[in-house]
């Protein structure tokens, strides 16, 4: 998490809080790739993920004066992005758009040839789309925990800080999420 | 035994997720030796985690550069703030409209009541309009020219942002992107350009930006509706190299005063 925070972020956030628009570009430069991957891991749609990141920086600019200066900006940015991803997910769900598959070349066909022995027992010839279905089947917060852990490699403590959860809740969410994904993938096995 | 098993099940999940450390890890590993069901669980969960670790989305690159995204964010902020800065014409317009309506209803009645005797009316000679001085008229013209130029730049900025952000495939096999209405809007703006740019001194400071905007719009106007990704990237790179979105925004603010 250290890479996310630090004095530079703090200074940029303080400048944003004073309405200094020039502080936005370096903040975007530093965080947008990471935030994009969080949103993409959650939504699995490029356009939606990009919209979410743009919206996140708009919100950050508008709410910079309310940012708690004693905390790192990185986890706060991640939290804003996760919340906006959840909002977008709900909106898409209402419109029936949650199942548009992301086509990423031969997305996850790598599983077929290079997976270790245990994969063969559960995933068979599972494609990336099955993995996406398993992620989409998770409750919103559990999915956020999985994305932060397995797409951002955050520690339990970092996930707890980012999502404002207790450590115990993060552990049980991750435990339940992995089991649920295992079940979904097993059910979806051809 | 059952309670211990339940307690250790969660640790097995954390072990598979790479999050069990120290004593937790040792206990989980020891439990796996004794519990066949947990061993099967652990293998299956490890496979799920491995699948996620190989997901290409983990290292996906955003389709925009940071500077383009920052420009889009600032553009969105500008649009969000625009209504608040707009003068409140309705404060004048509403009473004026009310007065006009009242006059329309009351005038016939008043005319009827106050019908004057016919008389000869002498019309005074026309006097020069002294309500607005020449200076004031020049200032109004100058402000209008600058407002028009700012609007033109705003519209051009929107077109270029839409080009920078385009990511919708229209022909995936040939790696082509859908340009939407951008080429058509560019052509419309190029037609408007002469009217805006020839506004004399009022917009002289914007000349450099106008030239670069024209060049970028010409590139977009020449694109077909479904265009090869590399052609779009050439336009995006050109816009970025000239820092055009940022310059448009700054000039727009200057023109709006």
Interface residues (C-beta under 8 A of the other chain):
Chain A: X21 X24 X25 X28 X29 X32 X33 X36 X37 X40 X41 X44 X46 X47 X50 X53 X54 X57 X58 X61 X62 X102 X103 X104 X105 X107 X108 X110 X111 X114 X115 X116 X118 X119 X121 X122 X123 X126 X128 X131 X134 X146 X149 X150 X151 X155 X156 X171 X172 X174 X175 X178 X179 X181 X182 X185 X186
Chain B: X9 X10 X13 X14 X16 X17 X19 X41 X43 X44 X45 X46 X47 X48 X49 X50 X51 X52 X53 X54 X55 X56 X57 X58 X59 X60 X61 X62 X63 X64 X66 X67 X69 X70 X72 X73 X74 X76 X77 X80 X165 X167 X168 X172
